[in-house]
Amino acid sequence: MDEVNAAVAFADLAGFTALTEVHGDVLAADIAELLVSITNSVTVAGDRLVKAIGDAVLLTSPDAASGISLVVRLFDACEADPEFPDLRAGLHYGPVVERANDIFGSTVNIAARITAKAAGGQILMTGPIADSAAASGQTIRALGPLSLRNFSEPVELYKLVRTGVEDHNVDPVCRMRINPATSAGRLTYAGTDYLFCSLRCAAKFAAEPDRFTSPA
């Protein structure tokens, strides 16, 4: 039998396209490889890195509790490097079909769609994952029903509120995380301070600040 129930998670690098445009393909590939290495380092018995897809990793874990634990460990490990780009993740629990070392099914598709809705630093999840996280004492915030592409019914979404995780600075041009002590530059625009990983990013921002501060 190749259908099993599992927690499925996608995690990818927020702003990866912007990072590639500014810093080039080689650095982007290096960071994507580092994400895979970090992911392998945080998996435990029962967890599985199914595959890497560009700047994303697809993970499974046997149940909802182990799934959220795996993703939190991944975020913690990546955030230990103050210059590693923001992650975002989406999790769902349900049946998956295992074939040729890959997984398929609506559970996988929902996890992917949820990830696309997450902002940098966010972990989004469906009800089964949220219930398990709340039962273990973690703080969950309901986001309400959200329509997902190619799904007929909205899905109730929840966000994990990670206590003790401080807000961090992100370069508005390339989306790299910035350590204020080592930033290459700082500019103020419309009353807000922005930090930059390089003088190149600072120059691009100075030339078109509205491009990098618009909500769109």
C-alpha positions in Angstrom: 0.0 0.0 0.0 1.5 3.3 -1.1 -1.0 5.7 0.6 -0.2 6.9 4.2 -1.1 9.8 6.4 1.7 12.3 7.1 2.5 15.9 8.0 3.7 17.6 4.8 5.6 20.8 4.8 7.1 23.1 2.2 9.7 25.6 3.3 11.3 28.1 0.9 13.4 31.2 0.9 11.3 34.4 0.9 12.5 36.9 -1.8 14.7 34.4 -3.5 14.1 35.9 -7.0 15.1 39.3 -5.7 18.2 37.8 -4.1 19.2 36.1 -7.3 18.7 39.3 -9.3 21.0 41.3 -7.1 23.6 38.8 -6.0 23.7 36.5 -8.9 23.1 32.8 -9.7 26.1 31.4 -7.9 25.4 32.9 -4.5 21.7 32.0 -4.9 22.7 28.4 -5.6 25.0 28.3 -2.7 22.2 29.5 -0.4 19.8 26.9 -1.8 22.4 24.2 -1.2 22.9 25.4 2.4 19.2 25.2 3.0 19.3 21.5 2.0 22.3 20.9 4.3 20.6 22.6 7.2 17.4 20.7 6.6 19.3 17.4 6.7 20.9 18.4 10.0 17.6 18.9 11.8 15.7 15.8 10.7 15.3 13.0 13.2 13.9 9.5 13.1 10.7 9.5 11.1 11.3 12.8 9.3 12.1 12.9 5.6 13.5 15.4 3.2 11.6 14.3 0.1 13.3 16.6 -2.3 14.7 20.1 -2.9 13.0 22.1 -5.6 15.1 25.2 -6.4 14.9 27.3 -3.3 12.3 25.1 -1.5 12.4 21.8 0.4 9.6 19.3 0.7 9.4 17.5 4.0 7.3 14.9 5.6 6.9 13.7 9.2 4.8 10.9 10.7 2.2 13.1 12.5 1.1 16.6 13.0 3.2 17.1 16.2 6.4 15.9 14.7 5.7 17.9 11.6 5.5 21.3 13.4 8.5 20.4 15.5 10.6 19.7 12.4 9.7 23.0 10.8 10.4 24.9 14.0 13.8 23.3 14.3 14.5 24.2 10.6 13.6 27.8 11.2 15.7 28.0 14.4 18.7 26.5 12.6 18.5 28.9 9.7 17.9 31.9 11.9 21.0 31.1 13.9 22.8 32.7 10.9 21.9 36.4 11.1 22.5 36.8 7.3 20.6 33.8 6.1 17.5 34.8 4.1 14.0 34.5 5.7 12.2 31.2 5.4 8.5 30.8 5.0 6.6 27.5 5.4 3.2 25.9 5.1 2.1 22.6 6.7 -0.9 20.3 6.2 -1.7 16.8 7.5 -3.5 14.1 5.5 -3.1 11.2 3.1 -0.2 11.2 0.6 0.7 8.7 -2.1 4.3 7.5 -2.1 5.8 6.6 -5.5 9.4 6.4 -6.5 10.7 8.3 -3.5 8.3 11.2 -4.1 4.9 12.0 -2.7 1.7 13.1 -4.4 -1.9 14.2 -3.6 -4.0 17.0 -2.4 -2.2 17.2 1.0 1.0 18.0 -0.9 -0.8 20.6 -3.0 -2.4 22.3 -0.1 0.9 22.6 1.7 2.4 24.2 -1.4 -0.4 26.7 -1.8 -0.2 27.6 1.9 3.5 28.3 1.6 2.9 30.7 -1.2 0.6 32.7 1.1 3.2 33.0 3.8 5.3 36.1 4.4 9.0 35.8 5.3 9.5 34.4 8.8 5.9 32.9 8.9 4.8 29.4 9.5 1.3 28.8 8.2 -0.8 25.6 8.8 -4.1 24.0 8.5 -6.4 22.9 11.4 -4.9 19.4 12.1 -1.4 20.9 12.5 -2.7 23.9 14.5 -4.7 21.7 16.9 -1.6 19.6 17.6 0.6 22.7 18.1 -1.9 24.3 20.5 -2.1 21.0 22.4 1.6 21.2 23.0 1.4 24.7 24.4 2.4 26.6 21.3 0.6 29.9 20.5 -1.6 29.7 17.4 -3.4 32.6 15.7 -6.4 31.9 13.5 -6.3 33.7 10.1 -9.7 32.6 8.9 -10.7 30.8 5.7 -8.5 31.5 2.6 -9.2 30.5 -1.0 -6.4 28.5 -2.5 -5.7 28.3 -6.2 -7.5 25.3 -7.9 -9.3 24.3 -4.7 -13.1 24.7 -4.7 -13.5 25.3 -0.9 -11.6 27.8 1.2 -9.1 26.3 3.8 -9.0 27.5 7.4 -5.5 28.8 8.0 -3.5 29.4 11.2 -0.2 31.0 12.0 2.3 29.9 14.5 3.3 32.7 16.9 6.9 32.0 17.8 7.6 33.3 21.3 11.0 34.7 21.9 11.7 35.3 18.2 12.7 38.9 17.7 11.8 41.0 14.6 14.8 41.2 12.3 16.0 43.6 9.6 15.7 42.6 6.0 17.4 44.3 3.1 14.5 45.8 1.1 16.3 45.2 -2.2 17.6 41.6 -2.1 15.6 40.4 1.0 18.7 39.2 2.8 18.5 39.3 6.6 20.8 42.0 8.0 22.7 42.2 11.2 22.6 45.9 12.2 26.2 45.7 13.6 27.6 44.5 10.2 25.3 46.2 7.7 27.0 47.9 4.7 24.7 50.9 4.8 21.7 52.6 6.2 19.2 55.0 4.5 16.1 56.8 5.8 13.1 57.1 3.6 9.7 58.5 4.5 10.7 58.4 8.2 11.8 54.7 8.1 15.3 53.4 8.4 16.5 50.7 6.0 19.6 48.6 6.3 21.5 47.1 3.4 23.8 44.1 2.9 25.9 45.9 0.3 26.5 49.3 -1.2 25.1 48.0 -4.4 21.7 47.4 -2.7 21.8 50.8 -1.1 22.5 52.4 -4.4 19.6 50.6 -6.1 17.3 51.6 -3.2 18.4 55.2 -3.4 17.6 55.3 -7.1 14.1 53.9 -6.8 12.9 53.9 -3.2 9.3 53.6 -4.0 9.9 50.4 -5.9 11.2 48.7 -2.8 8.8 50.2 -0.2 5.5 49.7 -2.0 3.2 47.1 -0.4 2.9 45.5 -3.8 
